[in-house]
Amino acid sequence: MIFIHFTACIILVATCNGLITHSKLLGRSVKPLLFAETVESVSNKAPEAEINRRRNLAIISHPDAGKTTVTEKLLLYGGALQQAGAVRQKAEQRGTQSDFMSIEQERGISISSTVMNFDYNGKRDFSEDTYRALAAADNSVMLIDSAKGLEPQTRKLFEVTRMRKLPLFTFCNKMDRPALSPYEIMDQIEAEFNLESFPVLWPIGDGDRFKGVLDRMENVVHLFIKSVERGGKADVQQVPMDDLETLEKLIDDKELFDKLLEDRELLDELIPPLDMDRVSAGDLTPLFFGSAMTNFGVQLFLDKFLEMGVKPATRVAVNKDASSDDVLTVSPEHEEFTGFVFKTQANMDPKHRDRLAYVRVVSGVYEKGMKVGHSRSKPNKKYNLAQAQALFGSDRSSVDVAYPGDVIGINNPGCFAIGDTLYTGSNRVAFPGIPSFSPEKFSYIRSPNPSDYKSFRKGMDQLLDEGAVQALRQRNDDGGGPLMLAAVGQLQFEVVQARLKEEYNVESIMEPLTYSLARWVNSGWDAVDKADAAGKLFGIMIVQDRWKRPVLLFRNDWKAASLADEEKYLELAPWSQPPDFES
């Protein structure tokens, strides 16, 4: 999933269960957050013009639907690149800006989250390539392979966007290949998601006969001419729909011309006018067709999104110094700075072994050198944000100010975790955390060379901070015993091994385990001991997470469901969040 922010953009990896916190908070009565005056009465309020020109977009799709290619072309049309890169490039082509890790370039896939900021027609854009960023997005786009229609991973990610009530835009990609009928795609979306669609860009042909698109909002046909330069922008010829003589001549295909006229009449009769209130509520999806590979329709989509997408949104938070029912709303216009960490990454600069925390600004203004509170630390504990960085793939540049909707990279001293809130003012503000996935793959990892132990330990500590994999150990193990990794998929393990070798010069060996899911025991170790003494945990592995909290590993869903139903005092949960700590 990719998240693009027209000034900033992000993405989240979370299960549906993991977003229950958001749903519960949004279902309760809330009140505007009234920040207490500081002694200096300094306002960090963001200028309205800066808020209004920002858009966030998270791209969700099944693998190989074209996420990276779409991102590259958005960067191309946004003016951030002179030439779009290729996921699998030939010798004369440059690689993609968003897939900059060597393992991504070797395999032609997106693995790590990538952040880009760029300006386009007075708006600012940012894209991100990870599932996790949906928590920070204000809009989402569902990217569909037009030949395949809806696929399993697309369905999963749609459920997450639906729970967050995000406006959803749909882009049907790869129209340069033989594709399903656009009516068939519309029927799939409505049948499977109970979601109506409004065609904004309508295709003229597909495969080798893909001629362009009809912009139904402007009643103009855009006929595309393939760019001579590889990766360059496509030339476009615009013809008013009413100029039938010119259209027929340029389309030069009687069947496609007649079908265009028939489709326009049918759509105008059957599809009600576009209702932007329904779009904002996530009840109607604007529908676009195009081809990122040939650049057909990408710029049109970008222009339309800037018109239709919502600006940085008000978010729900809690005041941690008050009762648990003190639910607050934090709008971008609030006078205090607030933001939350949605991603961490090690070794952005391998020479310095640095660690970055990616922060989405929710309200107020970030200013270089400002001091902020941390939602999981003591209220009087402050952190100095000495500098922040704007991110563009693997490239970084210093920024002195940032506004709501922006994503900035800040130095992570080791205490910032995914889901943490940073804030100014006297109210200890906390946005709902971003839970970790319930892992499905488990494996011991070790270095075969004792002389590499220190480098292995350092590398694992920093990579684990990123959250793509989790660390588990035997009960009461303070770090000297075997390290177990837990992840959603096998690829995460391969990435850890590849990065250990490339970034830390450490070889590693993986020893897979046969368990298939984990459950955290929220009621603590006493409940685990009670169940174990009663013989209820036979065949279940008891381990602890990095915060020494109890975790049970199961070989199948049935066993986990049975234990949860029979021994409710265990309070089993499929996800976890970092605990509060005092420092």
Salt bridges, closest charged atoms under 4 A:
GLU50 OE1 - ARG53 NE 3.02
GLU50 OE1 - ARG54 NH1 2.70
GLU72 OE1 - ARG94 NH2 2.69
GLU92 OE2 - ARG230 NE 3.85
ASP119 OD1 - ARG53 NH1 3.19
ASP138 OD1 - ARG315 NH2 3.51
ASP138 OD2 - ARG360 NH2 3.01
ASP145 OD2 - LYS174 NZ 3.64
GLU151 OE1 - HIS62 NE2 3.81
GLU192 OE1 - ARG155 NE 2.41
GLU196 OE1 - ARG278 NH1 3.46
ASP215 OD2 - LYS304 NZ 2.86
GLU218 OE2 - LYS304 NZ 3.95
ASP242 OD1 - ARG264 NH1 3.73
ASP253 OD2 - ARG209 NH2 2.93
GLU255 OE1 - ARG209 NH2 3.28
ASP258 OD2 - LYS254 NZ 2.71
ASP263 OD2 - LYS259 NZ 3.02
ASP268 OD1 - ARG216 NH2 3.19
ASP325 OD1 - ARG28 NH2 3.11
ASP326 OD1 - LYS31 NZ 3.29
GLU333 OE2 - LYS311 NZ 3.77
ASP349 OD2 - HIS352 ND1 2.61
ASP354 OD2 - ARG396 NH1 2.79
ASP406 OD1 - HIS5 NE2 3.63
ASP406 OD1 - ARG54 NE 3.00
ASP406 OD1 - ARG124 NH1 3.89
ASP420 OD2 - HIS374 NE2 2.73
ASP420 OD1 - ARG376 NE 2.63
ASP461 OD2 - ARG457 NE 3.85
ASP465 OD2 - ARG355 NH1 2.83
ASP465 OD1 - ARG546 NH2 2.80
GLU466 OE1 - ARG499 NH1 2.80
ASP477 OD2 - ARG473 NH1 3.71
ASP478 OD1 - LYS548 NZ 2.63
GLU494 OE1 - ARG107 NH1 2.77
GLU503 OE2 - ARG499 NE 2.83
GLU507 OE2 - LYS501 NZ 3.76
GLU511 OE2 - ARG446 NE 2.89
ASP529 OD1 - ARG475 NH1 2.72
ASP545 OD2 - ARG549 NE 2.89
ASP565 OD1 - LYS568 NZ 3.44
GLU567 OE2 - LYS536 NZ 3.66
ASP580 OD2 - LYS320 NZ 2.73
